[in-house]
Amino acid sequence: MAKILDGINNPEDLKKLNIQEKKQLSEEIRELILGVVSRNGGHLASNLGIVELTIALHSVFNTPEDKIIWDVGHQCYVHKILTGRKDKFDTIRKFGGIAGFPKISESEYDSFNTGHSSTSISVATGMARARDILKQEHEVIAVIGDGSLTGGMALEALNDAATTKTNLKVILNDNEMSISKNVGGIPLYLSKIRTRRGYTSSNKKVKEFTNKIPIIGKPIVKIAHYTKQVIKRAVIHNMYFEDIGFTYLGPVNGHNIEDLEKIMKYSKEIKGPVLIHVVTKKGKGYEIAEKNPDKFHGVSSFNIETGEPTKQKEKDYSKAFGDSLIRLAQKDEKIVAVTAAMKDGTGLKEYANKFPDRFFDVGIAEQHAIGLIAGMAKAGLKPVFPIYSSFLQRGYDQVIHDIAIAKIPVTICIDRAGIVGNDGETHQGIFDLSFLSSIPNIVVMAPKNFEELDKMLEFAVNENKPVFIRYPRGGENYKFDHVEKIEIGKSEIIQEGKDVTIIAIGKMVGRAKEIAELLPEKSIEIINARFLKPLDEKTIIKSIEKTKNVITIEDNLLHGGLGTSVIELINKSKIENVKVKTYGYDDIFVEHGKVEELEEKYGISAQKIAKDISII
């Protein structure tokens, strides 16, 4: 039996369907997404929850002329299926396949590259203003989740957009979730709105009719409008969106295509910025995900019948961090933990259960989180803030201004450092060593395994300096028998040799051992740098002077990272006749794919480096 989806190759095909056919299409799309994500992994719950909303958007608006900007972008799977990519959908997030986020280079329907939260309203406002200046007439629509609305950038954009008279649509996809359960004042405010119905029920036709009544028509409309505002404020105190300048429509059931299309068509008749409040259910249509939306936000391959992963998850660095922090917090009541809406992802779930009074989730607000821990530390606590490497980029100014200048003693643990794989350019954590290396007054370190992470964390919370510890996604890549005590700026000699010095940091220390095992004929000295700042200059210089052949390996951009620091040290120390080869990522944004595939492509696999070293 032919499926409706078989005949949908672009949004124009979608517009030919009736409501009943679109309802059937919704189920077919959910079936496709569930099948592919269960095999490939990816973002499941958010995409199941946005099916009807995406269908309505492409039915009412004229893409690609009309521009849709997806905040974060992980919920773009339905959009990709409807815009000519359904036949490639089984390649999503695979090396060489379509991306799991909007990508300008992939399709004209992808209006803007996104991957991080809270950016869509800013971008949409910019596009709307450009459209007006260029005297164009298309629509611009930002689709943003309620979790993203806690981000400062989104609030700044709302404030700016509301002051314009430009036509702009903001679709607020309210599913009460980001990755973890939403926290804070804005989600609470939205929950109040959800509890009442129909306060935006003013009828356009009645208004138009009343306006036509001679003499008294317009005054009646003004009185009615004033009365309506009074009633609104009686039901909902502080009508935030309308008070700042948006026309607010909703809330509307995000799984009722007919209602969605009506409210979107109505929004096109309204001048100025409009916010449409859509209420959806994360994981819609897959009961297991509906009950566990946080668990099914981002998943690896799983069994559809049970919802259980097809591969048993092994202990990873996030779990190792969480276990270590609990151990330390049991002994030290000054230790507190902060997260920016990533409790589960960064390994803090058990900590939060054990120490609820010493755990703080600030929502998607990385800049605020860094300012918060600065204040905590200045007042005498020992705050620990785990954050993904690509998200730490968002708090760069706060690291400099609020932490480093005054040497505030905080511990920031950089999770997902290095290549993370299938999420692609926006999530690869290959910049942190580079952007931290130039900041004075801070300590930057990386463990080679779980045990070293444990020792580094204990060192960090007692060091009375700003300390950054970076570690990768996943588990250990090499089993080490011994971990030396952590001393500030002290590296570790893993094995001695006389032909080549390999200096590595973090998980790349394991890579160095693999390389040495591939080259038994070579006498290779391996140094676990441990610290990028301060670098162990004495040990490194001594080894370089002995071997005169230096290899550096890092899971980071080459510029500004470990390799750069070692070359600068060689130049400063005026060591002559030294051959240096650096391995890492060279001035590039790394695409999506499995970690192993990307490391092979960019030349930092053990086999490729060993082949280079073999000719020395």
N, C-alpha and C positions, 0 to 999 in steps of 0.2 A: 504493500500500500504506500503510495507516494505521500511524502510529508510536505507540509506547507513550507518548511524551511528550505526544501530543495529548490523552490522557485524564488527565493530571496537572494539576490546577488548585489543589491544596493538599496538605499532608502526609497528610491522611486517605486520599486516593487512592493515595498512595505505599505505605501500609501494606497495601494489598490485593494487591500484587505479590509474586510468589515471587522467589527469588534469581536465577534465570535471567533473568526479566523485568527485574530491577533491573540486571543486567549489560548487557542490551541498552539500557536507559534511559541508562546511563552513556555509552555510545558516542553516543547521539543528543544528549545534552547537550553532549558535547565538540564534536560537529559544529556545533551551534548557536552555541556560544561562539566557535569558530574563525571561523565565517562572519561573525558580528557584529563581533568585535574586529578582524578583518582589514579591515573597512570603517571602523569608528568609531575604532579605536585603543583602548587601555586596558591593563588588567593581564591578560596572557594566561597565562604559565607557572604562576603560583600558582593560578589557577582551574582549569586543566587537571589540576593535581596533587591537587586536593581534591575531585574529583567523588564518588568512592565514599564518602569520609568524610562528606560532606554528606548523601548519600542515607541512610547508616546512622544519622546523628544524627536526621534527621527521621523515620526508621522506628521508632527505639527510643524517642525522647522525644516528649512530647506538646506540641508548640509550637502556639499561642503561650503556652499556660499555663506550660510549661517555658521558661526563658529561656536563649537562646544569645547570648553576647557574643563577637563576632569581633574578635580583636586586630588592629589596623591597619584591617582591614575591606576591603582591596582584593581579598580572596579570597571575596567574598560573592556572586559572580555566580550560582553554582549554587544557593545559598540563595534568591536572588531568583526564579530560574526555577521553583523548587519551591513557592514561596509566593505564587502567584497573579499573577506579573508576567512570565510568559514571553511573553505577547502584546505586551508593551511593551518587551521586551528589546532590540529593535533601536534603541530611543531612548536606550540607556544612555550617560550622560556628555554627551548632547546638550542644548542649551538648551531648557528646558521638559520634558525627558524624565526618566527615572528616574536617580538618582544612582549613581555608581560605588562608593559606600561605603554602609554601613548608615545609615538615616535614620529616626528615630522618626516623623516627620510623614508618611512615605511608606507605612508598613505597620505593623500591630500585631505582625508577626513580627520586625521590627527592634527588638530590646530596648534598644539603646543606640546613640547616634551614636558612630562611631569613625572615625579617619583617621590617627592617629599611633600609634606603636609602644608596646608594653609596658604598656598600660593595663587590659587585660581582666581580669586576676586581681584587681586592686584593686576594679574595679567589681563583678565577680561576688561577691567576698567581702562587699561592702556589701549587695548584693541578697540574699545568703543570710542574712545577719544580720537584715535587715529582715523577710524571710520568717519567720524563727523567732520574732521578737518579735511579729509580727502573727498567729502561729499558723496559718500557711499551710503547704502541703505540696508545692509544686511543686519541680522540680529547677532548679538553676542551673549552667550549663556555660560555662566560658571556653575558647575555642579560640585557642591561641597558637602561633606558629611558633618554631623554635629560634633564629632570628635575633633575635626580639623578647625572648627570654629573656636576652640579654646586657644589656638595658636595666636600669638600677638600679631603676626603679619596679617592674618585674616581680619582681625579687629581693626587694625590700622587701615586696611583696604576698605572695610565697610564704612568707616568714618569718612574717608575721602570720597568714595563712590556716592555716598548719600548726599553730598553737597553739590553734586553735578546735576544737570538737567538732562544728561544723556540717557538714551534708552539702553538699559542693561538689565538682564535677567539673572538673578541668583537663585538657583534651585538648592534648597537646603534639604539634603537627604538625611532625615532624622531616624536613625535606627538604634539610638541609645548606646552605640558601641563605637569605639575606634579599634584598637587591638585588644586592649583590656577594657573593662567597664569604665565608662566615662565618669570623671569626677569634676567637681567645681561648680561655680555659680551659674555658668551658662547652660550646662545640661539640666540643672535644677530649674532654671527659668523655662527651658523648652518643655520640660515635663509638665509644668503648670499649664502651658498653652495646650498641650495634648489632651489635658483633662477636660477641656471645655470645647464645645462645638459651635461652629457657625457664627462666630462673632463678625466675620467679614461678609455677611449675607446681604449687604446692600445691593440692590438690583439696578443694573445699568439702564434697563429699559424704563423702569419707574422714574429714575433720575431724568432721563431724556424727556419723558412725557411731562413730568412736573415742570421742567424748565420752560416748556412751551406755553404754560398757562400765563396769560397776560397779567402783567403788573405783579401778582403775588407769587408767581412760579419760582423765580430765583430765590427770593427770601425764604420760601418754604424749604428749598433744597439746602440753603445755608443752615437753617434751624435744624433740619433733619441730620445734617452732617455733624453739627455741634452735639446734638443729642446722642448720636452714634458714638462719638468720641468719649462722651461722659460714661455711656454704658460700657464701652470697652474697658475704660479705666476702673470701672466698678468691678468688672469681672477679673481683669488682669491688671494689676498695678504695674506701672512702668512699662508701657508699650514700647519696648526698646527700638525695634526696627522702624516703626512708624515715627517715633519721636526723633530719630536721627535723620529721617528723610526718605525712607523706602516706603513704597506701597506694599503692604503685607497681604498675601493671599494664602489662605489655608487655615488649619492644616487639612490636607487631603490624603486619602488612602492611597498609598504608593503602589498598591497592587490592583487598583481598579483603573483599567486603561481608559475607560470612557470618561471617568471623572478627571483623570490626569489630562486628557486631551482637551476637555472643556476649559479647565483652568488655565492651561497653557495658551489656548487660543484667545481667551479673555485677556491674558497678560499682554498679548501683542497689541491690544487696543489702548493700553495705558501708557502714557508718556512718562519718561523719567525712570529711575531705578525701581525695579520690582523684585521682591523676595517671595518665592513660592515655597511654602513649608510642606514638605512631603514626608509622610510617616511610613517607613518600610520595616520589614522584619529581616534581620540578617540571617542567612541560611534558608530563606523561604523555599519550601518545596522538598527539602531534605530534612526529615524530622530530627535526625541525629545532630545535624549542624544547627538547626533551630534551637535545640536544647543546649548546645555547647558552642555558641558563636565565636567565643574567644579561642577555643581549641581549633576551630576550623577557619580561622582568619587566614593563616598561611600554613599550608600543610605539605608534607611529602606524600609519596604515593600511599594509597590506603585501600582497604577492602570496603566496597560500597555497602555491602550487606551489614557489616558490623561497625564500620567507621574506624576500625583499628588500622594502624600503619602496617604496610606489608613487610617492612623491615623493623626489627626491634631497635628502638633508639638507644644508642650507647651513651655513656656519660660524656658530656661535652664541657667546653671551657665555661660556659654560662653556669652550668650546674656546679662545676668545681668552685667557681667564684662564690656562688650562693652558700655552699657548704662551709667554705672558709670564713665567710663573713659571719655566719651564725656562730661558729666556734669562737671567733674573736669577740663578738658582741656579748656572748655569755660571760666573758671575763671582764669586759669593759663597758660600763653603762653609758659612757659618753659617746659611744659609736652609734650613729644614726644612718639610715639609708634613704636616699631620694631617688625617685624615678620620674621620667617624663612619659607617662602612659605606657611604659614597657616593663611592667612588673614581671610578667611571665617570661617574656623574651630575654630578659637580662638575668634571669635566675633568682629573682627576689621573692618568689611566691611563698616559699617556706619561711623565709625571714619575716615577711609581712605577717604571717600567721603567728609566729612565735613572739614577735616584738611589735605589735600594732601601734603602740605609743611612740615607737622610735622608727616608724616608717611613714614616708610622705610621698604621695603621688600628686604631682602638680599638673597632670594633663600634658597635652602636646605643647610644651612651653620650655624648650631647652634653654633659652636665654634666661628666663626667670629662674629655672632650676639652678643654674650656675651662680646667679646673684644670691639665691636662697642659701646655698651651701657656704658661700662666702660669709654671709651674715651669721650663720650657725657657727662656723669655725671661729670667727672673730669673737663670738660670745662664749666660747669655751667648749663647744662640742667637737666631735671628730666625724664629720660627714663623709660618707662614701656615695659616689654617684656613678653607677654604671650606665653607659650610653653607647649606642652603636657609633662606630667611627664616622659614618657618613652623616649622622645627625649632630655629632660634635661640631662639625663645620659651621652649624647654625649659631653656635655660641662663641665664635672666635673672639669677638670684641670683649665679651665678658671674661674670657680666660685672661686676656691681657689686662683689661682695665680693673676688673673686680678681684682677680686672683693674683696675677704675677707681680704687678707693680708693688703691692704691699706684702708680698710673700705670704699670702693667707694659706694656712696649712690644711688643704683639702686633699682628698683622694678621688681621682676621676679614673674609672676603669673603662677602657675603650674596647668594647666588645665588637665582634664582626670586623676586626682590623684585617686588612689585606683583601684578597679576593674572596667574595662571598658566593659567586656563581651566578645562578639563574636570574636574579633580579636585575643584573646588568649595570649600566653606567652610573645610574643615580645612587646605587647602593654599594658599589665596590669601595672598600675602605683603604684606598691606596694613597691617601693624602696626609694622614695624621702625622707621620714622622716628619714629613716635609714642613707642614705648617707649624708644628710645635718646636722644631729644631732651632728656629730663629728667635724664640721667646726667652728672654732672660729670667733667671730666678726659679726655674722649674726643673723638676727631675722627670726624665722620660725613660721608661724601662719596658722590657718585654720578656716573658718567661718562655722557656723551652718546653715545659710540660706542666702538668697540674700541680705537682709538688712545689715546683719553683714559683708558680703563681701564688700558692698558699704562703710561702715564705716572703714573697714580695709584698703581699697585702698586709701581712703582719708588720713588715718593715715600714710600709707607707703610712699606716695609721699612727705610728709612733715617731715619725721622722721630724715633725714640726716644720715641714716644707710642703709646697704644692707638688704632689706626685701624680704622674700619669702612668698607668699600666695598660699596655695594649696586648690583646690576645685575639686569636682567630675564631672564626665560626667552626664548629665541629670539635672533634676530639684530638687526642695526641697523635702525631704522625710518626713517632719513634719512641721506643722505650729506653729510658736512661736509668742506670742503676744508682746514680749518686747525684745529689744536689748540694752544693756548698752553701754555707751561710751567706746571706746577703749583706754586703758592705757597700756603702755609698761609692759609686763610681768604680767598682771593682768587677772586672770581667772574670771569666772562668775558662781555663785551658782544658778542653775536653780530651784532646790527645796531642802529643808532641810530634813534631816532624821537622825535616830540614829542607825539603824541596819546594813546598808551596804552603803559604798561609791562607786558610779560609777563615774569614771573619763573618759571622752570621749573627742574626738577632731573631728572637722569638721562635716561631715554628720552623724557620729556615736553618736553625741549628740541627734539627733532625735531618733536613735535606743535606747539610754538609756531611753528616755521618753516612748517609746513603751514598754520596759521591765517593767518599773515601773507601767504602766497601766495594765500589765498582772499579777502583783503581788500586789494587793491592800492591802493585809495583811502585807506586809513588809514596814518598814519605811526606804525609800531609799533616800539618799542624792546624788544629781547629780551635778557634777562639769563640766562645759564647760571649758576645759583647755585653749582654744583659742590659747595660745602660747605653742609650744614645746620648743622654745628657745627665751627668757629665761622662764623657767617654774616658775609658781607661787608657790613657795615652802611654803610660810607662810600659804596660804589658804588650800593647800593640806595636809600639816602636821596636821593642826588643825582638819580637818575632819577625817583623819586616826586615830588620837589619840582618837577621840570620838567613832568611829564605830568599829575599829579593824578588819574590813572586807573590803577589797579593790578589786574592779573590774576595769580593764582598757579595753577600747574598741577602736580599731583603724582599719582603712582600709589600712593596711600597714603590712610589715613584723614585726614580734614580736621583732626580734633582732635589737636593735639600735633605736627602735621607742619610742612611749609614754610609753608602759609597762616597757621597760628597764629603761627609765628615772625615772619613779616612784619607781621602785625597788631600783635603786641607791640612790634615795632620802631617802627612808626608812632606808637603810643601813647606809648612811651618818649621818642621824639624830638619829640613834640607838634607833628607836622605836621598842619595844619588843612585842611579842605575837600577831603579825599581820598576818592574812591570806590574801594572794594575789593570784588573778587569772587573767591572761592576755588573752585577746581575739584579734586575728588578724590572720595573715598567718605565719605558722611555717616552715621556712627553705624550701620553695618549690616554684617552678614556677607554676603559676596557669593557667590551660588550658582554652580553649574557651567554652563559654556557656552563657546563660543569667545571669545577675548579681545575681538575686534572687536564681537561681539554684546553683551557685558557693558559695554564702554566706551560703546557707543551707548545702552544702556538707562540707564546712570547719568550720562549727560550729559557725558562727557569726550572724545567724538570731536571731531575737528577741525571738522567741519561744525556741530555743536551749539554749540561755544564761539564759532566765528566768527559764527554767527547772533546770539548774545548781544552780542558786541563791536560788531557792525554798527550797533547802535542807540545806542552811546555818543557 
